[in-house]
């Protein structure tokens, strides 16, 4: 038996990956092949500093300089 999520069963647009929101770059998804890194298609969304990205610090440094 194959189980699928409600969105899959209903044929709704969605992604099973996690959206990583960057300060200085376009958002990216952890799911390979996700061509639409938009907030509404993702259930899980995190800020990039959670995964060790330093683009927030780079942006702050650039604005201070």
PQR file of N, CA, C, O and H, with PARSE charges and radii, in Angstrom:
ATOM      1  N   UNK A   1       0.842  -1.191   0.000 -0.4000 1.5000
ATOM      2  CA  UNK A   1       0.000   0.000   0.000 -0.0000 2.0000
ATOM      3  C   UNK A   1       0.885   1.252   0.000  0.5500 1.7000
ATOM      4  O   UNK A   1       1.799   1.381   0.814 -0.5500 1.4000
ATOM      5  N   UNK A   2       0.606   2.140  -0.896 -0.4000 1.5000
ATOM      6  CA  UNK A   2       1.338   3.397  -0.980 -0.0000 2.0000
ATOM      7  C   UNK A   2       0.513   4.481  -0.315  0.5500 1.7000
ATOM      8  O   UNK A   2      -0.659   4.674  -0.639 -0.5500 1.4000
ATOM      9  H   UNK A   2      -0.137   2.035  -1.558  0.4000 1.0000
ATOM     10  N   UNK A   3       1.138   5.189   0.624 -0.4000 1.5000
ATOM     11  CA  UNK A   3       0.448   6.288   1.289 -0.0000 2.0000
ATOM     12  C   UNK A   3       0.890   7.587   0.653  0.5500 1.7000
ATOM     13  O   UNK A   3       2.054   7.740   0.282 -0.5500 1.4000
ATOM     14  H   UNK A   3       2.090   5.031   0.887  0.4000 1.0000
ATOM     15  N   UNK A   4      -0.023   8.508   0.528 -0.4000 1.5000
ATOM     16  CA  UNK A   4       0.337   9.822   0.009 -0.0000 2.0000
ATOM     17  C   UNK A   4      -0.368  10.883   0.838  0.5500 1.7000
ATOM     18  O   UNK A   4      -1.356  10.619   1.523 -0.5500 1.4000
ATOM     19  H   UNK A   4      -0.968   8.383   0.829  0.4000 1.0000
ATOM     20  N   UNK A   5       0.169  12.083   0.755 -0.4000 1.5000
ATOM     21  CA  UNK A   5      -0.389  13.175   1.552 -0.0000 2.0000
ATOM     22  C   UNK A   5      -1.704  13.671   0.947  0.5500 1.7000
ATOM     23  O   UNK A   5      -2.058  13.315  -0.176 -0.5500 1.4000
ATOM     24  H   UNK A   5       0.971  12.298   0.199  0.4000 1.0000
ATOM     25  N   UNK A   6      -2.403  14.481   1.696 -0.4000 1.5000
ATOM     26  CA  UNK A   6      -3.695  15.015   1.239 -0.0000 2.0000
ATOM     27  C   UNK A   6      -3.558  15.827  -0.035  0.5500 1.7000
ATOM     28  O   UNK A   6      -4.382  15.723  -0.943 -0.5500 1.4000
ATOM     29  H   UNK A   6      -2.116  14.771   2.609  0.4000 1.0000
ATOM     30  N   UNK A   7      -2.496  16.648  -0.095 -0.4000 1.5000
ATOM     31  CA  UNK A   7      -2.297  17.482  -1.274 -0.0000 2.0000
ATOM     32  C   UNK A   7      -2.039  16.636  -2.516  0.5500 1.7000
ATOM     33  O   UNK A   7      -2.538  16.945  -3.598 -0.5500 1.4000
ATOM     34  H   UNK A   7      -1.827  16.733   0.643  0.4000 1.0000
ATOM     35  N   UNK A   8      -1.254  15.561  -2.354 -0.4000 1.5000
ATOM     36  CA  UNK A   8      -1.004  14.653  -3.479 -0.0000 2.0000
ATOM     37  C   UNK A   8      -2.311  14.008  -3.943  0.5500 1.7000
ATOM     38  O   UNK A   8      -2.604  13.964  -5.138 -0.5500 1.4000
ATOM     39  H   UNK A   8      -0.849  15.310  -1.475  0.4000 1.0000
ATOM     40  N   UNK A   9      -3.081  13.516  -2.993 -0.4000 1.5000
ATOM     41  CA  UNK A   9      -4.345  12.862  -3.306 -0.0000 2.0000
ATOM     42  C   UNK A   9      -5.307  13.815  -4.007  0.5500 1.7000
ATOM     43  O   UNK A   9      -6.014  13.424  -4.936 -0.5500 1.4000
ATOM     44  H   UNK A   9      -2.844  13.553  -2.023  0.4000 1.0000
ATOM     45  N   UNK A  10      -5.328  15.071  -3.556 -0.4000 1.5000
ATOM     46  CA  UNK A  10      -6.231  16.068  -4.131 -0.0000 2.0000
ATOM     47  C   UNK A  10      -5.686  16.701  -5.411  0.5500 1.7000
ATOM     48  O   UNK A  10      -6.401  17.443  -6.084 -0.5500 1.4000
ATOM     49  H   UNK A  10      -4.754  15.390  -2.802  0.4000 1.0000
ATOM     50  N   UNK A  11      -4.432  16.416  -5.751 -0.4000 1.5000
ATOM     51  CA  UNK A  11      -3.838  16.993  -6.958 -0.0000 2.0000
ATOM     52  C   UNK A  11      -3.476  18.464  -6.813  0.5500 1.7000
ATOM     53  O   UNK A  11      -3.417  19.195  -7.802 -0.5500 1.4000
ATOM     54  H   UNK A  11      -3.851  15.814  -5.204  0.4000 1.0000
ATOM     55  N   UNK A  12      -3.234  18.900  -5.571 -0.4000 1.5000
ATOM     56  CA  UNK A  12      -2.894  20.305  -5.320 -0.0000 2.0000
ATOM     57  C   UNK A  12      -1.396  20.544  -5.451  0.5500 1.7000
ATOM     58  O   UNK A  12      -0.592  19.664  -5.142 -0.5500 1.4000
ATOM     59  H   UNK A  12      -3.282  18.307  -4.768  0.4000 1.0000
ATOM     60  N   UNK A  13      -1.023  21.728  -5.908 -0.4000 1.5000
ATOM     61  CA  UNK A  13       0.380  22.097  -6.013 -0.0000 2.0000
ATOM     62  C   UNK A  13       1.002  22.265  -4.639  0.5500 1.7000
ATOM     63  O   UNK A  13       0.496  23.022  -3.810 -0.5500 1.4000
ATOM     64  H   UNK A  13      -1.676  22.443  -6.159  0.4000 1.0000
ATOM     65  N   UNK A  14       2.093  21.563  -4.398 -0.4000 1.5000
ATOM     66  CA  UNK A  14       2.780  21.634  -3.112 -0.0000 2.0000
ATOM     67  C   UNK A  14       4.154  20.998  -3.243  0.5500 1.7000
ATOM     68  O   UNK A  14       4.489  20.432  -4.284 -0.5500 1.4000
ATOM     69  H   UNK A  14       2.503  20.949  -5.071  0.4000 1.0000
ATOM     70  N   UNK A  15       4.950  21.095  -2.180 -0.4000 1.5000
ATOM     71  CA  UNK A  15       6.280  20.504  -2.173 -0.0000 2.0000
ATOM     72  C   UNK A  15       6.518  19.849  -0.824  0.5500 1.7000
ATOM     73  O   UNK A  15       6.102  20.376   0.208 -0.5500 1.4000
ATOM     74  H   UNK A  15       4.678  21.555  -1.335  0.4000 1.0000
ATOM     75  N   UNK A  16       7.182  18.706  -0.826 -0.4000 1.5000
ATOM     76  CA  UNK A  16       7.482  17.994   0.412 -0.0000 2.0000
ATOM     77  C   UNK A  16       8.797  18.446   1.043  0.5500 1.7000
ATOM     78  O   UNK A  16       9.148  17.986   2.130 -0.5500 1.4000
ATOM     79  H   UNK A  16       7.520  18.278  -1.664  0.4000 1.0000
ATOM     80  N   UNK A  17       9.516  19.327   0.385 -0.4000 1.5000
ATOM     81  CA  UNK A  17      10.789  19.824   0.904 -0.0000 2.0000
ATOM     82  C   UNK A  17      10.597  20.964   1.890  0.5500 1.7000
ATOM     83  O   UNK A  17       9.476  21.393   2.166 -0.5500 1.4000
ATOM     84  H   UNK A  17       9.231  19.701  -0.498  0.4000 1.0000
ATOM     85  N   UNK A  18      11.716  21.443   2.411 -0.4000 1.5000
ATOM     86  CA  UNK A  18      11.732  22.584   3.322 -0.0000 2.0000
ATOM     87  C   UNK A  18      12.263  23.794   2.573  0.5500 1.7000
ATOM     88  O   UNK A  18      13.309  23.718   1.928 -0.5500 1.4000
ATOM     89  H   UNK A  18      12.626  21.095   2.186  0.4000 1.0000
ATOM     90  N   UNK A  19      11.557  24.898   2.652 -0.4000 1.5000
ATOM     91  CA  UNK A  19      11.986  26.131   2.010 -0.0000 2.0000
ATOM     92  C   UNK A  19      12.950  26.861   2.931  0.5500 1.7000
ATOM     93  O   UNK A  19      12.643  27.101   4.098 -0.5500 1.4000
ATOM     94  H   UNK A  19      10.707  24.959   3.176  0.4000 1.0000
ATOM     95  N   UNK A  20      14.117  27.211   2.403 -0.4000 1.5000
ATOM     96  CA  UNK A  20      15.120  27.960   3.170 -0.0000 2.0000
ATOM     97  C   UNK A  20      15.105  29.396   2.663  0.5500 1.7000
ATOM     98  O   UNK A  20      15.434  29.660   1.507 -0.5500 1.4000
ATOM     99  H   UNK A  20      14.366  27.016   1.455  0.4000 1.0000
ATOM    100  N   UNK A  21      14.719  30.323   3.541 -0.4000 1.5000
ATOM    101  CA  UNK A  21      14.638  31.735   3.166 -0.0000 2.0000
ATOM    102  C   UNK A  21      15.961  32.428   3.438  0.5500 1.7000
ATOM    103  O   UNK A  21      16.476  32.395   4.556 -0.5500 1.4000
ATOM    104  H   UNK A  21      14.452  30.109   4.480  0.4000 1.0000
ATOM    105  N   UNK A  22      16.504  33.058   2.402 -0.4000 1.5000
ATOM    106  CA  UNK A  22      17.762  33.796   2.504 -0.0000 2.0000
ATOM    107  C   UNK A  22      17.491  35.293   2.529  0.5500 1.7000
ATOM    108  O   UNK A  22      16.502  35.761   1.965 -0.5500 1.4000
ATOM    109  H   UNK A  22      16.086  33.085   1.494  0.4000 1.0000
ATOM    110  N   UNK A  23      18.364  36.036   3.178 -0.4000 1.5000
ATOM    111  CA  UNK A  23      18.274  37.490   3.202 -0.0000 2.0000
ATOM    112  C   UNK A  23      18.793  38.083   1.904  0.5500 1.7000
ATOM    113  O   UNK A  23      18.190  38.993   1.336 -0.5500 1.4000
ATOM    114  H   UNK A  23      19.167  35.657   3.636  0.4000 1.0000
ATOM    115  N   UNK A  24      19.911  37.559   1.444 -0.4000 1.5000
ATOM    116  CA  UNK A  24      20.587  38.156   0.298 -0.0000 2.0000
ATOM    117  C   UNK A  24      20.396  37.388  -1.007  0.5500 1.7000
ATOM    118  O   UNK A  24      20.872  37.832  -2.052 -0.5500 1.4000
ATOM    119  H   UNK A  24      20.402  36.820   1.904  0.4000 1.0000
ATOM    120  N   UNK A  25      19.711  36.248  -0.968 -0.4000 1.5000
ATOM    121  CA  UNK A  25      19.557  35.420  -2.155 -0.0000 2.0000
ATOM    122  C   UNK A  25      18.115  34.943  -2.276  0.5500 1.7000
ATOM    123  O   UNK A  25      17.309  35.108  -1.360 -0.5500 1.4000
ATOM    124  H   UNK A  25      19.325  35.887  -0.119  0.4000 1.0000
ATOM    125  N   UNK A  26      17.813  34.357  -3.411 -0.4000 1.5000
ATOM    126  CA  UNK A  26      16.497  33.779  -3.627 -0.0000 2.0000
ATOM    127  C   UNK A  26      16.324  32.569  -2.706  0.5500 1.7000
ATOM    128  O   UNK A  26      17.290  31.862  -2.416 -0.5500 1.4000
ATOM    129  H   UNK A  26      18.468  34.223  -4.155  0.4000 1.0000
ATOM    130  N   UNK A  27      15.110  32.337  -2.256 -0.4000 1.5000
ATOM    131  CA  UNK A  27      14.833  31.175  -1.409 -0.0000 2.0000
ATOM    132  C   UNK A  27      15.155  29.899  -2.172  0.5500 1.7000
ATOM    133  O   UNK A  27      15.075  29.852  -3.399 -0.5500 1.4000
ATOM    134  H   UNK A  27      14.326  32.911  -2.491  0.4000 1.0000
ATOM    135  N   UNK A  28      15.524  28.862  -1.418 -0.4000 1.5000
ATOM    136  CA  UNK A  28      15.819  27.574  -2.042 -0.0000 2.0000
ATOM    137  C   UNK A  28      15.105  26.469  -1.292  0.5500 1.7000
ATOM    138  O   UNK A  28      14.766  26.615  -0.118 -0.5500 1.4000
ATOM    139  H   UNK A  28      15.589  28.900  -0.421  0.4000 1.0000
ATOM    140  N   UNK A  29      14.883  25.364  -1.979 -0.4000 1.5000
ATOM    141  CA  UNK A  29      14.176  24.235  -1.399 -0.0000 2.0000
ATOM    142  C   UNK A  29      15.115  23.045  -1.253  0.5500 1.7000
ATOM    143  O   UNK A  29      16.017  22.849  -2.067 -0.5500 1.4000
ATOM    144  H   UNK A  29      15.159  25.245  -2.932  0.4000 1.0000
ATOM    145  N   UNK A  30      14.895  22.255  -0.209 -0.4000 1.5000
ATOM    146  CA  UNK A  30      15.717  21.071   0.025 -0.0000 2.0000
ATOM    147  C   UNK A  30      15.305  19.897  -0.864  0.5500 1.7000
ATOM    148  O   UNK A  30      16.034  18.909  -0.956 -0.5500 1.4000
ATOM    149  H   UNK A  30      14.162  22.415   0.452  0.4000 1.0000
ATOM    150  N   UNK A  31      14.187  19.991  -1.494 -0.4000 1.5000
ATOM    151  CA  UNK A  31      13.689  18.915  -2.348 -0.0000 2.0000
ATOM    152  C   UNK A  31      14.274  19.063  -3.747  0.5500 1.7000
ATOM    153  O   UNK A  31      14.047  20.072  -4.415 -0.5500 1.4000
ATOM    154  H   UNK A  31      13.596  20.794  -1.419  0.4000 1.0000
ATOM    155  N   UNK A  32      15.015  18.074  -4.184 -0.4000 1.5000
ATOM    156  CA  UNK A  32      15.587  18.113  -5.524 -0.0000 2.0000
ATOM    157  C   UNK A  32      14.499  18.203  -6.587  0.5500 1.7000
ATOM    158  O   UNK A  32      13.507  17.477  -6.534 -0.5500 1.4000
ATOM    159  H   UNK A  32      15.200  17.254  -3.642  0.4000 1.0000
ATOM    160  N   UNK A  33      14.688  19.083  -7.536 -0.4000 1.5000
ATOM    161  CA  UNK A  33      13.712  19.229  -8.606 -0.0000 2.0000
ATOM    162  C   UNK A  33      12.578  20.191  -8.309  0.5500 1.7000
ATOM    163  O   UNK A  33      11.693  20.367  -9.146 -0.5500 1.4000
ATOM    164  H   UNK A  33      15.494  19.673  -7.580  0.4000 1.0000
ATOM    165  N   UNK A  34      12.578  20.813  -7.154 -0.4000 1.5000
ATOM    166  CA  UNK A  34      11.537  21.803  -6.847 -0.0000 2.0000
ATOM    167  C   UNK A  34      11.839  23.054  -7.660  0.5500 1.7000
ATOM    168  O   UNK A  34      12.831  23.739  -7.411 -0.5500 1.4000
ATOM    169  H   UNK A  34      13.297  20.670  -6.474  0.4000 1.0000
ATOM    170  N   UNK A  35      11.000  23.342  -8.612 -0.4000 1.5000
ATOM    171  CA  UNK A  35      11.245  24.476  -9.485 -0.0000 2.0000
ATOM    172  C   UNK A  35      10.521  25.740  -9.066  0.5500 1.7000
ATOM    173  O   UNK A  35      10.566  26.743  -9.778 -0.5500 1.4000
ATOM    174  H   UNK A  35      10.194  22.785  -8.814  0.4000 1.0000
ATOM    175  N   UNK A  36       9.863  25.706  -7.934 -0.4000 1.5000
ATOM    176  CA  UNK A  36       9.075  26.857  -7.521 -0.0000 2.0000
ATOM    177  C   UNK A  36       9.257  27.136  -6.035  0.5500 1.7000
ATOM    178  O   UNK A  36       8.393  26.795  -5.227 -0.5500 1.4000
ATOM    179  H   UNK A  36       9.827  24.891  -7.356  0.4000 1.0000
ATOM    180  N   UNK A  37      10.381  27.755  -5.672 -0.4000 1.5000
ATOM    181  CA  UNK A  37      10.606  28.033  -4.252 -0.0000 2.0000
ATOM    182  C   UNK A  37       9.760  29.205  -3.745  0.5500 1.7000
ATOM    183  O   UNK A  37      10.280  30.281  -3.449 -0.5500 1.4000
ATOM    184  H   UNK A  37      11.083  28.032  -6.328  0.4000 1.0000
ATOM    185  N   UNK A  38       8.457  28.977  -3.654 -0.4000 1.5000
ATOM    186  CA  UNK A  38       7.540  29.999  -3.160 -0.0000 2.0000
ATOM    187  C   UNK A  38       6.968  29.544  -1.826  0.5500 1.7000
ATOM    188  O   UNK A  38       6.728  28.356  -1.611 -0.5500 1.4000
ATOM    189  H   UNK A  38       8.035  28.103  -3.894  0.4000 1.0000
ATOM    190  N   UNK A  39       6.760  30.476  -0.958 -0.4000 1.5000
ATOM    191  CA  UNK A  39       6.312  30.205   0.400 -0.0000 2.0000
ATOM    192  C   UNK A  39       5.020  29.392   0.451  0.5500 1.7000
ATOM    193  O   UNK A  39       4.919  28.460   1.248 -0.5500 1.4000
ATOM    194  H   UNK A  39       6.955  31.441  -1.132  0.4000 1.0000
ATOM    195  N   UNK A  40       4.045  29.718  -0.368 -0.4000 1.5000
ATOM    196  CA  UNK A  40       2.731  29.072  -0.267 -0.0000 2.0000
ATOM    197  C   UNK A  40       2.744  27.594  -0.642  0.5500 1.7000
ATOM    198  O   UNK A  40       1.825  26.865  -0.269 -0.5500 1.4000
ATOM    199  H   UNK A  40       4.127  30.476  -1.016  0.4000 1.0000
ATOM    200  N   UNK A  41       3.751  27.138  -1.361 -0.4000 1.5000
ATOM    201  CA  UNK A  41       3.802  25.733  -1.764 -0.0000 2.0000
ATOM    202  C   UNK A  41       4.498  24.841  -0.739  0.5500 1.7000
ATOM    203  O   UNK A  41       4.518  23.620  -0.899 -0.5500 1.4000
ATOM    204  H   UNK A  41       4.497  27.731  -1.664  0.4000 1.0000
ATOM    205  N   UNK A  42       5.065  25.428   0.304 -0.4000 1.5000
ATOM    206  CA  UNK A  42       5.847  24.675   1.274 -0.0000 2.0000
ATOM    207  C   UNK A  42       5.225  24.716   2.667  0.5500 1.7000
ATOM    208  O   UNK A  42       4.830  25.774   3.155 -0.5500 1.4000
ATOM    209  H   UNK A  42       5.049  26.420   0.434  0.4000 1.0000
ATOM    210  N   UNK A  43       5.147  23.551   3.295 -0.4000 1.5000
ATOM    211  CA  UNK A  43       4.638  23.462   4.662 -0.0000 2.0000
ATOM    212  C   UNK A  43       5.708  23.876   5.650  0.5500 1.7000
ATOM    213  O   UNK A  43       5.421  24.513   6.664 -0.5500 1.4000
ATOM    214  H   UNK A  43       5.468  22.691   2.899  0.4000 1.0000
ATOM    215  N   UNK A  44       6.961  23.505   5.345 -0.4000 1.5000
ATOM    216  CA  UNK A  44       8.065  23.791   6.248 -0.0000 2.0000
ATOM    217  C   UNK A  44       8.940  24.893   5.680  0.5500 1.7000
ATOM    218  O   UNK A  44       9.420  24.793   4.551 -0.5500 1.4000
ATOM    219  H   UNK A  44       7.195  22.988   4.522  0.4000 1.0000
ATOM    220  N   UNK A  45       9.150  25.954   6.468 -0.4000 1.5000
ATOM    221  CA  UNK A  45       9.940  27.110   6.055 -0.0000 2.0000
ATOM    222  C   UNK A  45      10.873  27.487   7.208  0.5500 1.7000
ATOM    223  O   UNK A  45      10.439  27.612   8.353 -0.5500 1.4000
ATOM    224  H   UNK A  45       8.759  26.036   7.386  0.4000 1.0000
ATOM    225  N   UNK A  46      12.167  27.667   6.889 -0.4000 1.5000
ATOM    226  CA  UNK A  46      13.140  28.075   7.903 -0.0000 2.0000
ATOM    227  C   UNK A  46      13.978  29.228   7.365  0.5500 1.7000
ATOM    228  O   UNK A  46      14.078  29.423   6.154 -0.5500 1.4000
ATOM    229  H   UNK A  46      12.519  27.565   5.958  0.4000 1.0000
ATOM    230  N   UNK A  47      14.579  29.989   8.276 -0.4000 1.5000
ATOM    231  CA  UNK A  47      15.530  31.023   7.881 -0.0000 2.0000
ATOM    232  C   UNK A  47      16.888  30.371   7.663  0.5500 1.7000
ATOM    233  O   UNK A  47      17.207  29.365   8.297 -0.5500 1.4000
ATOM    234  H   UNK A  47      14.498  29.830   9.260  0.4000 1.0000
ATOM    235  N   UNK A  48      17.678  30.935   6.778 -0.4000 1.5000
ATOM    236  CA  UNK A  48      18.940  30.322   6.371 -0.0000 2.0000
ATOM    237  C   UNK A  48      19.962  30.207   7.494  0.5500 1.7000
ATOM    238  O   UNK A  48      20.807  29.313   7.459 -0.5500 1.4000
ATOM    239  H   UNK A  48      17.418  31.752   6.263  0.4000 1.0000
ATOM    240  N   UNK A  49      19.909  31.087   8.486 -0.4000 1.5000
ATOM    241  CA  UNK A  49      20.888  30.992   9.566 -0.0000 2.0000
ATOM    242  C   UNK A  49      20.714  29.710  10.384  0.5500 1.7000
ATOM    243  O   UNK A  49      21.632  29.300  11.094 -0.5500 1.4000
ATOM    244  H   UNK A  49      19.223  31.814   8.514  0.4000 1.0000
ATOM    245  N   UNK A  50      19.560  29.086  10.287 -0.4000 1.5000
ATOM    246  CA  UNK A  50      19.307  27.812  10.952 -0.0000 2.0000
ATOM    247  C   UNK A  50      20.216  26.710  10.411  0.5500 1.7000
ATOM    248  O   UNK A  50      20.585  25.788  11.138 -0.5500 1.4000
ATOM    249  H   UNK A  50      18.815  29.419   9.710  0.4000 1.0000
ATOM    250  N   UNK A  51      20.571  26.812   9.137 -0.4000 1.5000
ATOM    251  CA  UNK A  51      21.435  25.799   8.514 -0.0000 2.0000
ATOM    252  C   UNK A  51      22.864  26.292   8.342  0.5500 1.7000
ATOM    253  O   UNK A  51      23.652  25.682   7.619 -0.5500 1.4000
ATOM    254  H   UNK A  51      20.270  27.561   8.547  0.4000 1.0000
ATOM    255  N   UNK A  52      23.201  27.400   9.006 -0.4000 1.5000
ATOM    256  CA  UNK A  52      24.580  27.878   9.010 -0.0000 2.0000
ATOM    257  C   UNK A  52      24.950  28.841   7.906  0.5500 1.7000
ATOM    258  O   UNK A  52      26.133  29.126   7.724 -0.5500 1.4000
ATOM    259  H   UNK A  52      22.561  27.895   9.593  0.4000 1.0000
ATOM    260  N   UNK A  53      24.000  29.347   7.172 -0.4000 1.5000
ATOM    261  CA  UNK A  53      24.281  30.332   6.126 -0.0000 2.0000
ATOM    262  C   UNK A  53      24.580  31.680   6.787  0.5500 1.7000
ATOM    263  O   UNK A  53      23.979  32.024   7.806 -0.5500 1.4000
ATOM    264  H   UNK A  53      23.038  29.116   7.320  0.4000 1.0000
ATOM    265  N   UNK A  54      25.496  32.429   6.213 -0.4000 1.5000
ATOM    266  CA  UNK A  54      25.851  33.721   6.813 -0.0000 2.0000
ATOM    267  C   UNK A  54      25.443  34.912   5.948  0.5500 1.7000
ATOM    268  O   UNK A  54      26.022  35.991   6.082 -0.5500 1.4000
ATOM    269  H   UNK A  54      25.984  32.151   5.385  0.4000 1.0000
ATOM    270  N   UNK A  55      24.463  34.740   5.068 -0.4000 1.5000
ATOM    271  CA  UNK A  55      24.084  35.860   4.204 -0.0000 2.0000
ATOM    272  C   UNK A  55      23.450  37.004   4.996  0.5500 1.7000
ATOM    273  O   UNK A  55      23.533  38.152   4.559 -0.5500 1.4000
ATOM    274  H   UNK A  55      23.993  33.864   4.959  0.4000 1.0000
ATOM    275  N   UNK A  56      22.825  36.738   6.132 -0.4000 1.5000
ATOM    276  CA  UNK A  56      22.280  37.804   6.974 -0.0000 2.0000
ATOM    277  C   UNK A  56      23.414  38.675   7.504  0.5500 1.7000
ATOM    278  O   UNK A  56      23.320  39.903   7.495 -0.5500 1.4000
ATOM    279  H   UNK A  56      22.757  35.806   6.487  0.4000 1.0000
ATOM    280  N   UNK A  57      24.486  38.034   7.966 -0.4000 1.5000
ATOM    281  CA  UNK A  57      25.650  38.766   8.475 -0.0000 2.0000
ATOM    282  C   UNK A  57      26.322  39.548   7.354  0.5500 1.7000
ATOM    283  O   UNK A  57      26.734  40.690   7.556 -0.5500 1.4000
ATOM    284  H   UNK A  57      24.562  37.037   7.973  0.4000 1.0000
ATOM    285  N   UNK A  58      26.436  38.942   6.174 -0.4000 1.5000
ATOM    286  CA  UNK A  58      27.051  39.627   5.036 -0.0000 2.0000
ATOM    287  C   UNK A  58      26.279  40.874   4.661  0.5500 1.7000
ATOM    288  O   UNK A  58      26.875  41.902   4.337 -0.5500 1.4000
ATOM    289  H   UNK A  58      26.101  38.014   6.010  0.4000 1.0000
ATOM    290  N   UNK A  59      24.942  40.793   4.704 -0.4000 1.5000
ATOM    291  CA  UNK A  59      24.101  41.938   4.385 -0.0000 2.0000
ATOM    292  C   UNK A  59      24.292  43.047   5.433  0.5500 1.7000
ATOM    293  O   UNK A  59      24.391  44.223   5.082 -0.5500 1.4000
ATOM    294  H   UNK A  59      24.459  39.958   4.968  0.4000 1.0000
ATOM    295  N   UNK A  60      24.344  42.670   6.713 -0.4000 1.5000
ATOM    296  CA  UNK A  60      24.551  43.650   7.783 -0.0000 2.0000
ATOM    297  C   UNK A  60      25.904  44.331   7.651  0.5500 1.7000
ATOM    298  O   UNK A  60      26.012  45.545   7.822 -0.5500 1.4000
ATOM    299  H   UNK A  60      24.264  41.714   6.998  0.4000 1.0000
ATOM    300  N   UNK A  61      26.939  43.547   7.344 -0.4000 1.5000
ATOM    301  CA  UNK A  61      28.270  44.094   7.177 -0.0000 2.0000
ATOM    302  C   UNK A  61      28.323  45.068   6.002  0.5500 1.7000
ATOM    303  O   UNK A  61      28.965  46.116   6.084 -0.5500 1.4000
ATOM    304  H   UNK A  61      26.851  42.560   7.204  0.4000 1.0000
ATOM    305  N   UNK A  62      27.656  44.724   4.929 -0.4000 1.5000
ATOM    306  CA  UNK A  62      27.659  45.578   3.732 -0.0000 2.0000
ATOM    307  C   UNK A  62      26.933  46.892   4.005  0.5500 1.7000
ATOM    308  O   UNK A  62      27.366  47.946   3.539 -0.5500 1.4000
ATOM    309  H   UNK A  62      27.135  43.873   4.862  0.4000 1.0000
ATOM    310  N   UNK A  63      25.837  46.837   4.753 -0.4000 1.5000
ATOM    311  CA  UNK A  63      25.097  48.062   5.063 -0.0000 2.0000
ATOM    312  C   UNK A  63      25.853  48.943   6.053  0.5500 1.7000
ATOM    313  O   UNK A  63      25.732  50.167   6.008 -0.5500 1.4000
ATOM    314  H   UNK A  63      25.485  45.981   5.132  0.4000 1.0000
ATOM    315  N   UNK A  64      26.629  48.336   6.941 -0.4000 1.5000
ATOM    316  CA  UNK A  64      27.395  49.104   7.922 -0.0000 2.0000
ATOM    317  C   UNK A  64      28.631  49.760   7.312  0.5500 1.7000
ATOM    318  O   UNK A  64      29.129  50.762   7.824 -0.5500 1.4000
ATOM    319  H   UNK A  64      26.728  47.341   6.977  0.4000 1.0000
ATOM    320  N   UNK A  65      29.122  49.180   6.210 -0.4000 1.5000
ATOM    321  CA  UNK A  65      30.370  49.666   5.617 -0.0000 2.0000
ATOM    322  C   UNK A  65      30.209  50.734   4.671  0.5500 1.7000
ATOM    323  O   UNK A  65      31.193  51.218   4.113 -0.5500 1.4000
ATOM    324  H   UNK A  65      28.717  48.366   5.795  0.4000 1.0000
TER
END
